[in-house]
Amino acid sequence: MIFKRKIYAKLLEWKQSTNGSKALLVEGARRIGKSTIVEQFAKTEYKSYLLIDFNDVSATVLNAFENYLNDLDAFFVILSAEYGVTLHRRESVIIFDEVQRYPKARQSIKKLVKDGRYDYIETGSLISIREAVRGITIPSEERSVKMYPMDFEEFAMSFGDDSLIAYIKQCFAERKPLERNLHNKAMFRFKQYLLVGGMPQSVSAFVEHDCNFALADQEKRDILALYRNDIMRIDAQYRSKVLSIFDQIPAFLSRHEKRVVLSDIAKGSYFDQYTDTFFWLGDSMMVNECFNTTDPNVGLSLNEDRTLIKCYMGDTGLLVSHAFSENEIADEQLYKQILNNKLSLNQGMLYENVIAQMLVANGHKLFFYTHYNEEKHRNDIEIDFLISNMSKTKYKVYPIEVKSSSRYSTASLDNFVPKFHERVDCAYIIHPRNLTISEKRISIPPYMAICL
């Protein structure tokens, strides 16, 4: 099943603006649909295309990279013959799929782009780890774009809900609630997204089989097994640390503060021992890392405290399958209980993870804020997320609190907003109810996070 993906517009913008002067590197976690959308783009926008999958590449093609890059006429003849594709000058694109598997192909981009005959698109995951860049020069003739699992907007469009998405965006822009029945419809679709997630194989199984949660779950478990296999292939001393963090993500997120507690992994652990671990997890894009900012001011990353970190799963549907054993989801009953709010579980874990996923898909780097009150001997401010308007002259921050139920307290926002009132434009509360506005506070339903 081919889905409409918003990254298509970015691919088109690259083609039109660079005119072959730069290759495009599409980065993302495994199984998010990189190869599918790139091949769809190549079929639609070019006269012909050639796809080299470095997970399964012939000795002939590898030999061409090893011995014929100094004779590009011969190089292209070999590729054309091997794949049975006629290449047309300035009307064809060559795709290097999973290019991290063969770093020399990525290094060759400099020479190939300079030659100017064809366009080049690379796809890959774990692009920056040592194994993927060892011994090569990273080409400057390369533009990078990150791709993520399907966001809620893309998920809803897979059901033909394009008009509902447009209505949600209109209501957010006009700061008005949705009509009640449409709000209920949007919340129902959002809960489905919360459980199924945005991995295309899982969404496809769900959509094509009459919203079957069990079949979608099977696809997610296959992806989780693939991720674990990728971790087990790490040729480094920190392999066990990566596996420990990955396995305990649901446990960390089920806590009130959601933070990674290294002492739970190994007694006496400290952050410097895990630098490579978190770099690998972040580069894999299996997780979305959220760092503490000590002072919500211009450039949140300038005040980043990397010793306090939250690790969200890159896809919330995967988190659901990761958190529950296969026996617990032997049939659809557990999913249906969650969907209908009849199961007692920490839904805050799922809500916070999905909002993190939606913010990242919109281009935000994730930060949170805490303040320790010396007199009370506890944190009196805990802000789930902080985003900014990115302006250097009129800088404003937007604190976000995520609530999974209709009943909640706003003590942290009540303390944060006065403390940083000159920097705060408005605060957001994300909760299951419809949109409401109170002074500098906007309460929005979770599906409206696509508008942030």
Secondary structure, 3 states (H helix, E strand, C coil): CCCCCCHHHHHHHHHHHHCCCCEEEEECCCCCCHHHHHHHHHHHHCCEEEEEECCCCCHHHHHHHHHCCCCHHHHHHHHHHHHCCCCCCCCEEEEEECHHHCHHHHHCHHHHHHHCCCEEEEEECCCCCHHHHCCCCCCCCEEEEECCCCCHHHHHHCCCCHHHHHHHHHHHHHCCCCCHHHHHHHHHHHHHHHHHCCCHHHHHHHHHCCCCHHHHHHHHHHHHHHHHHHHHCCCCCCHHHHHHHHHHHHHHHCCCCCCCCHHHCCCCCCHHHHHHHHHHHHHHCCEEEEEEECCCCCCHHHHEEEEEEEEEECCHHHHHHHHCCCCCCCCCHHHHHHHCCCCCCCHHHHHHHHHHHHHHHCCCCEEEEEEEECCCCEEEEEECEEEECCCCCCCCEEEEEECCCCCCCCHHHHHHHHHCCCCECCEEEECCCCCEEECCEEEECHHHHHHC
